[in-house]
Amino acid sequence: MSEKISPVSIAVLVSGGGTNLQALIDAQKSGIIKHGKINIVISNNPEAYALKRAENAGIDTCVISGKEYKSKAEFEKRLVETLENKGVELIVLAGFMRILSGDFTSIYKDRIINVHPSLIPSFCGEGFYGLRVHEAALSYGVKVTGATVHFVNEIPDGGRIILQRAVNVRDNDTPETLQQRVMREAEWQILPEACELVSKKISMMGEGYEYI
């Protein structure tokens, strides 16, 4: 009989309300995420409602506030220590409002994924987050937008794409209505799917894993 493989240990990094985190929690409960398990939720914002969502789901939480550290390097050192203590193998950025350095991302090459509310390479990069993305899409007049899950490297939104899903823009859309529809129809769908895809790859390939 083959030995059962333990689920990949996942950390979710958050800063705000945690709707994408909730999508991951729900996907884990429903069996969409089978090869991974969320073992810790880390926030740089002690007031983030995402922490409450994690507590309600029985998931350990940790607050690492950048305000408590003199430099990004010190903040990231504490973050690495926390991840290592939990044996984290995959990091999911779900509305995490800090840009991670190349020093950090190189430690977890192909082990950090992020969801962005546009079809990369459109409306992405430094300065494009939250409603700003949807305001830019509407201002430009695009008829189709969507969401992208990608690997994270030292370039904001610059890592390889894992999954994308398109969402039609309506004539009467506002940034707020478009944001909500992109979350419902794209982000909340493809983030759990990508999480399972990458978790499965990691569990199958171990330390030699490289996403293709």
Residue pairs with C-beta under 8 A, 6 or more apart in sequence:
5 35
5 203
7 34
7 35
7 36
7 37
7 199
7 203
8 35
8 36
8 37
8 89
8 90
8 199
8 202
8 203
9 36
9 37
9 39
9 86
9 87
9 88
9 89
9 90
10 36
10 37
10 38
10 39
10 88
10 89
10 90
10 91
10 92
10 195
10 199
11 38
11 39
11 40
11 41
11 42
11 83
11 86
11 88
11 90
11 91
11 92
12 21
12 24
12 38
12 40
12 41
12 42
12 54
12 91
12 92
12 93
12 94
13 41
13 42
13 43
13 44
13 91
13 92
13 93
13 94
13 96
14 21
14 41
14 42
14 43
14 45
14 48
14 50
14 51
14 94
14 95
14 96
15 43
15 44
15 45
15 48
15 50
15 95
15 96
15 97
15 98
16 45
16 48
16 49
16 50
16 95
16 97
17 48
17 49
17 50
17 95
18 48
18 49
18 50
18 51
18 52
18 53
18 54
18 94
18 95
19 95
19 183
19 188
20 94
20 95
20 115
20 183
20 187
20 188
20 191
21 41
21 50
21 53
21 54
21 94
21 95
22 53
23 187
23 188
23 191
23 192
24 33
24 38
24 92
24 94
24 191
24 192
24 195
25 38
25 53
25 54
25 57
25 59
26 192
27 33
27 192
27 195
27 196
28 36
28 37
28 38
28 192
32 192
32 193
32 196
33 192
33 195
33 196
33 199
34 196
34 199
34 200
35 196
35 199
35 200
35 202
35 203
36 90
36 195
36 196
36 198
36 199
36 202
36 203
38 54
38 57
38 59
39 59
39 60
39 86
39 87
39 88
40 59
40 60
40 61
40 62
40 82
40 86
40 88
41 50
41 51
41 53
41 54
41 59
41 60
41 61
41 62
42 61
42 62
42 63
42 64
42 79
42 82
42 83
43 50
43 51
43 61
43 62
43 63
43 64
44 63
44 64
44 65
44 66
44 75
44 96
44 97
44 98
45 63
45 65
45 97
46 63
46 65
50 94
50 95
51 61
51 63
54 60
54 61
55 61
60 86
62 82
64 75
64 78
64 79
64 82
66 72
66 75
66 98
69 75
69 78
72 101
73 101
73 103
75 98
76 100
76 101
76 103
76 104
79 104
80 104
80 107
83 91
83 108
89 111
89 202
90 111
90 112
90 113
90 195
90 198
90 199
90 202
91 108
91 111
91 112
91 113
91 152
92 112
92 113
92 114
92 191
92 195
93 112
93 113
93 114
93 115
93 152
94 115
94 191
96 114
97 129
99 126
99 156
100 112
100 152
100 154
101 154
102 153
102 154
105 112
105 152
105 153
105 154
106 154
109 153
110 151
110 209
110 210
110 211
111 202
112 151
112 152
112 159
113 149
113 150
113 151
113 152
113 162
113 194
113 195
113 198
114 149
114 150
114 151
114 152
114 157
114 159
115 147
115 148
115 149
115 187
115 190
115 191
115 194
116 124
116 128
116 133
116 147
116 148
116 149
116 150
116 157
117 130
117 133
117 134
117 145
117 147
117 179
117 182
117 183
117 186
117 187
118 124
118 128
118 133
118 137
118 145
118 146
118 147
118 148
119 144
119 145
119 146
119 147
119 148
119 164
119 166
120 148
120 150
120 157
120 161
120 164
122 137
122 142
122 145
123 133
123 136
123 137
123 140
123 145
124 133
124 148
124 156
124 157
125 155
125 156
125 157
125 158
126 156
128 136
128 157
130 179
131 175
131 176
131 179
134 145
134 175
134 176
134 178
134 179
134 182
135 175
137 145
137 169
137 178
138 169
138 173
138 174
138 175
138 178
142 169
143 168
143 169
144 166
144 167
144 168
144 169
145 166
145 167
145 169
145 178
145 182
146 164
146 165
146 166
146 167
146 182
146 186
147 164
147 165
147 167
147 182
147 183
147 186
147 187
147 190
147 191
148 157
148 161
148 163
148 164
148 190
149 161
149 162
149 163
149 164
149 190
149 191
149 193
149 194
150 157
150 159
150 160
150 161
150 162
151 159
151 160
151 162
151 211
152 159
153 159
160 211
162 194
162 197
162 198
162 211
163 190
163 193
163 194
163 197
164 190
165 185
165 186
165 189
165 190
166 186
167 178
167 181
167 182
167 185
167 186
169 178
170 177
170 178
173 181
198 211
201 209
201 211
202 209
